[in-house]
Amino acid sequence: MGARKPGVEILELKEDTMKFMLHDTDSSFANALRRTIISDVPTLAIDLVEFENNSSVLSDEFLAHRLGLIPLISSRVNDFKDNRECQNCHTFCNECSAEFRLSKTCTENETLNVTSKDFFAQDDTVKPIDADDGEEGDNKGILIVKLRKNQELKLRAIAKKGVGKEHAKWAPVSVCTYWPEPVVEINPVLSALLTENEKTEWCDSCPDGGITFNAMSGDFELLDATKVAQSKDFKEKSEELLTKIHDRSQVPAEHKYAELVVQSFRDDRFYFYIETTRALAPEMCVQAAIDVLREKINTINKALENEGEDSGYHGLGAQAEY
């Protein structure tokens, strides 16, 4: 049997969500892709906050944590170096970080909302995401803190490059899940013992667009196996109809213990659903994860090619010679 060549079929693509089919592969690769999307795709997030004045009700540490969780547009993340590997600075610079400033003072009796829109970004391509709010979709920003009269918040924030396995603030997705493609098989012998009304009621118990009954041909038409497999009402209705069949019909011996519908799952096709923080577009998350996986595999291949050669490392007990 030849090696599988995984493929992707995009089923739905929106601004911050994506649904696709991963086929011709197995669950180990599907899970590796899911974990990589969550943990190894780099983004930018605020990692250092310097407070000049904070007279709000929230402490510096609490505010720093809130600022770190604000998603930042990270389409240029690959243009930034890892701050810990940057050779151009000792703390941070334009090549490994992006700077933000915030200065707000409440001078009125009404409460002042300080949001992500109050950030002044040094780099216009790296800024907080737009937060749509209200029926008109107005961008009111992400709430940071509320100030009362004479309270002030003035700070400088530094965003750095990182990945989700180091801290959740760098994770590019809020949801990343997959499930195998279901297979639904209707027993033709038992289903033929149902009345036409029962067949229609059976299909109606499933969410719209899952399965239909064609009265002209007398056949069931499976439209969405996932809806059928995940419908609790459809399963309960199947058990109810199966009981009726046994109560009023002479079921063939070979089908005495058979089910009206049998559900199973394929081991080579998987549905993926991704919901991003909008730091990266969903298709960019998947592409970046594939690049990371490819790089890891290439690293393993190089290590295997050098198998048996002296790497220069001889264990923890190795003594340096002087």
Secondary structure as a PSIPRED ss2 file (coil, helix, strand):
# PSIPRED VFORMAT (PSIPRED V4.0)

   1 M C   1.000  0.000  0.000
   2 G C   1.000  0.000  0.000
   3 A C   1.000  0.000  0.000
   4 R C   1.000  0.000  0.000
   5 K C   1.000  0.000  0.000
   6 P C   1.000  0.000  0.000
   7 G E   0.000  0.000  1.000
   8 V E   0.000  0.000  1.000
   9 E E   0.000  0.000  1.000
  10 I E   0.000  0.000  1.000
  11 L E   0.000  0.000  1.000
  12 E E   0.000  0.000  1.000
  13 L E   0.000  0.000  1.000
  14 K C   1.000  0.000  0.000
  15 E C   1.000  0.000  0.000
  16 D C   1.000  0.000  0.000
  17 T E   0.000  0.000  1.000
  18 M E   0.000  0.000  1.000
  19 K E   0.000  0.000  1.000
  20 F E   0.000  0.000  1.000
  21 M E   0.000  0.000  1.000
  22 L E   0.000  0.000  1.000
  23 H E   0.000  0.000  1.000
  24 D C   1.000  0.000  0.000
  25 T C   1.000  0.000  0.000
  26 D C   1.000  0.000  0.000
  27 S H   0.000  1.000  0.000
  28 S H   0.000  1.000  0.000
  29 F H   0.000  1.000  0.000
  30 A H   0.000  1.000  0.000
  31 N H   0.000  1.000  0.000
  32 A H   0.000  1.000  0.000
  33 L H   0.000  1.000  0.000
  34 R H   0.000  1.000  0.000
  35 R H   0.000  1.000  0.000
  36 T H   0.000  1.000  0.000
  37 I H   0.000  1.000  0.000
  38 I H   0.000  1.000  0.000
  39 S H   0.000  1.000  0.000
  40 D C   1.000  0.000  0.000
  41 V C   1.000  0.000  0.000
  42 P C   1.000  0.000  0.000
  43 T E   0.000  0.000  1.000
  44 L E   0.000  0.000  1.000
  45 A E   0.000  0.000  1.000
  46 I E   0.000  0.000  1.000
  47 D E   0.000  0.000  1.000
  48 L E   0.000  0.000  1.000
  49 V E   0.000  0.000  1.000
  50 E E   0.000  0.000  1.000
  51 F E   0.000  0.000  1.000
  52 E E   0.000  0.000  1.000
  53 N E   0.000  0.000  1.000
  54 N E   0.000  0.000  1.000
  55 S C   1.000  0.000  0.000
  56 S C   1.000  0.000  0.000
  57 V C   1.000  0.000  0.000
  58 L C   1.000  0.000  0.000
  59 S C   1.000  0.000  0.000
  60 D H   0.000  1.000  0.000
  61 E H   0.000  1.000  0.000
  62 F H   0.000  1.000  0.000
  63 L H   0.000  1.000  0.000
  64 A H   0.000  1.000  0.000
  65 H H   0.000  1.000  0.000
  66 R H   0.000  1.000  0.000
  67 L H   0.000  1.000  0.000
  68 G H   0.000  1.000  0.000
  69 L C   1.000  0.000  0.000
  70 I C   1.000  0.000  0.000
  71 P C   1.000  0.000  0.000
  72 L E   0.000  0.000  1.000
  73 I C   1.000  0.000  0.000
  74 S C   1.000  0.000  0.000
  75 S C   1.000  0.000  0.000
  76 R C   1.000  0.000  0.000
  77 V H   0.000  1.000  0.000
  78 N H   0.000  1.000  0.000
  79 D H   0.000  1.000  0.000
  80 F C   1.000  0.000  0.000
  81 K C   1.000  0.000  0.000
  82 D C   1.000  0.000  0.000
  83 N C   1.000  0.000  0.000
  84 R C   1.000  0.000  0.000
  85 E C   1.000  0.000  0.000
  86 C C   1.000  0.000  0.000
  87 Q C   1.000  0.000  0.000
  88 N C   1.000  0.000  0.000
  89 C C   1.000  0.000  0.000
  90 H C   1.000  0.000  0.000
  91 T C   1.000  0.000  0.000
  92 F C   1.000  0.000  0.000
  93 C C   1.000  0.000  0.000
  94 N C   1.000  0.000  0.000
  95 E C   1.000  0.000  0.000
  96 C C   1.000  0.000  0.000
  97 S E   0.000  0.000  1.000
  98 A E   0.000  0.000  1.000
  99 E E   0.000  0.000  1.000
 100 F E   0.000  0.000  1.000
 101 R E   0.000  0.000  1.000
 102 L E   0.000  0.000  1.000
 103 S E   0.000  0.000  1.000
 104 K E   0.000  0.000  1.000
 105 T E   0.000  0.000  1.000
 106 C C   1.000  0.000  0.000
 107 T C   1.000  0.000  0.000
 108 E C   1.000  0.000  0.000
 109 N C   1.000  0.000  0.000
 110 E C   1.000  0.000  0.000
 111 T C   1.000  0.000  0.000
 112 L E   0.000  0.000  1.000
 113 N E   0.000  0.000  1.000
 114 V E   0.000  0.000  1.000
 115 T E   0.000  0.000  1.000
 116 S H   0.000  1.000  0.000
 117 K H   0.000  1.000  0.000
 118 D H   0.000  1.000  0.000
 119 F C   1.000  0.000  0.000
 120 F E   0.000  0.000  1.000
 121 A E   0.000  0.000  1.000
 122 Q C   1.000  0.000  0.000
 123 D C   1.000  0.000  0.000
 124 D C   1.000  0.000  0.000
 125 T C   1.000  0.000  0.000
 126 V C   1.000  0.000  0.000
 127 K C   1.000  0.000  0.000
 128 P E   0.000  0.000  1.000
 129 I C   1.000  0.000  0.000
 130 D C   1.000  0.000  0.000
 131 A C   1.000  0.000  0.000
 132 D E   0.000  0.000  1.000
 133 D E   0.000  0.000  1.000
 134 G C   1.000  0.000  0.000
 135 E C   1.000  0.000  0.000
 136 E C   1.000  0.000  0.000
 137 G C   1.000  0.000  0.000
 138 D E   0.000  0.000  1.000
 139 N E   0.000  0.000  1.000
 140 K C   1.000  0.000  0.000
 141 G C   1.000  0.000  0.000
 142 I C   1.000  0.000  0.000
 143 L E   0.000  0.000  1.000
 144 I E   0.000  0.000  1.000
 145 V E   0.000  0.000  1.000
 146 K E   0.000  0.000  1.000
 147 L E   0.000  0.000  1.000
 148 R C   1.000  0.000  0.000
 149 K C   1.000  0.000  0.000
 150 N C   1.000  0.000  0.000
 151 Q C   1.000  0.000  0.000
 152 E E   0.000  0.000  1.000
 153 L E   0.000  0.000  1.000
 154 K E   0.000  0.000  1.000
 155 L E   0.000  0.000  1.000
 156 R E   0.000  0.000  1.000
 157 A E   0.000  0.000  1.000
 158 I E   0.000  0.000  1.000
 159 A E   0.000  0.000  1.000
 160 K E   0.000  0.000  1.000
 161 K E   0.000  0.000  1.000
 162 G E   0.000  0.000  1.000
 163 V C   1.000  0.000  0.000
 164 G C   1.000  0.000  0.000
 165 K C   1.000  0.000  0.000
 166 E C   1.000  0.000  0.000
 167 H C   1.000  0.000  0.000
 168 A H   0.000  1.000  0.000
 169 K H   0.000  1.000  0.000
 170 W H   0.000  1.000  0.000
 171 A C   1.000  0.000  0.000
 172 P C   1.000  0.000  0.000
 173 V E   0.000  0.000  1.000
 174 S E   0.000  0.000  1.000
 175 V E   0.000  0.000  1.000
 176 C E   0.000  0.000  1.000
 177 T E   0.000  0.000  1.000
 178 Y E   0.000  0.000  1.000
 179 W E   0.000  0.000  1.000
 180 P E   0.000  0.000  1.000
 181 E E   0.000  0.000  1.000
 182 P E   0.000  0.000  1.000
 183 V E   0.000  0.000  1.000
 184 V E   0.000  0.000  1.000
 185 E E   0.000  0.000  1.000
 186 I E   0.000  0.000  1.000
 187 N C   1.000  0.000  0.000
 188 P H   0.000  1.000  0.000
 189 V H   0.000  1.000  0.000
 190 L H   0.000  1.000  0.000
 191 S H   0.000  1.000  0.000
 192 A C   1.000  0.000  0.000
 193 L C   1.000  0.000  0.000
 194 L C   1.000  0.000  0.000
 195 T C   1.000  0.000  0.000
 196 E H   0.000  1.000  0.000
 197 N H   0.000  1.000  0.000
 198 E H   0.000  1.000  0.000
 199 K H   0.000  1.000  0.000
 200 T H   0.000  1.000  0.000
 201 E H   0.000  1.000  0.000
 202 W H   0.000  1.000  0.000
 203 C H   0.000  1.000  0.000
 204 D H   0.000  1.000  0.000
 205 S C   1.000  0.000  0.000
 206 C C   1.000  0.000  0.000
 207 P C   1.000  0.000  0.000
 208 D C   1.000  0.000  0.000
 209 G C   1.000  0.000  0.000
 210 G C   1.000  0.000  0.000
 211 I E   0.000  0.000  1.000
 212 T E   0.000  0.000  1.000
 213 F E   0.000  0.000  1.000
 214 N E   0.000  0.000  1.000
 215 A C   1.000  0.000  0.000
 216 M C   1.000  0.000  0.000
 217 S C   1.000  0.000  0.000
 218 G C   1.000  0.000  0.000
 219 D E   0.000  0.000  1.000
 220 F E   0.000  0.000  1.000
 221 E E   0.000  0.000  1.000
 222 L E   0.000  0.000  1.000
 223 L C   1.000  0.000  0.000
 224 D C   1.000  0.000  0.000
 225 A H   0.000  1.000  0.000
 226 T H   0.000  1.000  0.000
 227 K H   0.000  1.000  0.000
 228 V H   0.000  1.000  0.000
 229 A H   0.000  1.000  0.000
 230 Q H   0.000  1.000  0.000
 231 S C   1.000  0.000  0.000
 232 K H   0.000  1.000  0.000
 233 D H   0.000  1.000  0.000
 234 F H   0.000  1.000  0.000
 235 K H   0.000  1.000  0.000
 236 E H   0.000  1.000  0.000
 237 K H   0.000  1.000  0.000
 238 S H   0.000  1.000  0.000
 239 E H   0.000  1.000  0.000
 240 E H   0.000  1.000  0.000
 241 L H   0.000  1.000  0.000
 242 L H   0.000  1.000  0.000
 243 T H   0.000  1.000  0.000
 244 K H   0.000  1.000  0.000
 245 I H   0.000  1.000  0.000
 246 H H   0.000  1.000  0.000
 247 D H   0.000  1.000  0.000
 248 R H   0.000  1.000  0.000
 249 S C   1.000  0.000  0.000
 250 Q C   1.000  0.000  0.000
 251 V C   1.000  0.000  0.000
 252 P C   1.000  0.000  0.000
 253 A H   0.000  1.000  0.000
 254 E H   0.000  1.000  0.000
 255 H H   0.000  1.000  0.000
 256 K C   1.000  0.000  0.000
 257 Y C   1.000  0.000  0.000
 258 A C   1.000  0.000  0.000
 259 E C   1.000  0.000  0.000
 260 L C   1.000  0.000  0.000
 261 V E   0.000  0.000  1.000
 262 V E   0.000  0.000  1.000
 263 Q E   0.000  0.000  1.000
 264 S E   0.000  0.000  1.000
 265 F E   0.000  0.000  1.000
 266 R E   0.000  0.000  1.000
 267 D E   0.000  0.000  1.000
 268 D E   0.000  0.000  1.000
 269 R E   0.000  0.000  1.000
 270 F E   0.000  0.000  1.000
 271 Y E   0.000  0.000  1.000
 272 F E   0.000  0.000  1.000
 273 Y E   0.000  0.000  1.000
 274 I E   0.000  0.000  1.000
 275 E E   0.000  0.000  1.000
 276 T E   0.000  0.000  1.000
 277 T C   1.000  0.000  0.000
 278 R C   1.000  0.000  0.000
 279 A C   1.000  0.000  0.000
 280 L C   1.000  0.000  0.000
 281 A C   1.000  0.000  0.000
 282 P H   0.000  1.000  0.000
 283 E H   0.000  1.000  0.000
 284 M H   0.000  1.000  0.000
 285 C H   0.000  1.000  0.000
 286 V H   0.000  1.000  0.000
 287 Q H   0.000  1.000  0.000
 288 A H   0.000  1.000  0.000
 289 A H   0.000  1.000  0.000
 290 I H   0.000  1.000  0.000
 291 D H   0.000  1.000  0.000
 292 V H   0.000  1.000  0.000
 293 L H   0.000  1.000  0.000
 294 R H   0.000  1.000  0.000
 295 E H   0.000  1.000  0.000
 296 K H   0.000  1.000  0.000
 297 I H   0.000  1.000  0.000
 298 N H   0.000  1.000  0.000
 299 T H   0.000  1.000  0.000
 300 I H   0.000  1.000  0.000
 301 N H   0.000  1.000  0.000
 302 K H   0.000  1.000  0.000
 303 A H   0.000  1.000  0.000
 304 L H   0.000  1.000  0.000
 305 E H   0.000  1.000  0.000
 306 N C   1.000  0.000  0.000
 307 E C   1.000  0.000  0.000
 308 G C   1.000  0.000  0.000
 309 E C   1.000  0.000  0.000
 310 D C   1.000  0.000  0.000
 311 S C   1.000  0.000  0.000
 312 G C   1.000  0.000  0.000
 313 Y C   1.000  0.000  0.000
 314 H C   1.000  0.000  0.000
 315 G C   1.000  0.000  0.000
 316 L C   1.000  0.000  0.000
 317 G C   1.000  0.000  0.000
 318 A C   1.000  0.000  0.000
 319 Q C   1.000  0.000  0.000
 320 A C   1.000  0.000  0.000
 321 E C   1.000  0.000  0.000
 322 Y C   1.000  0.000  0.000
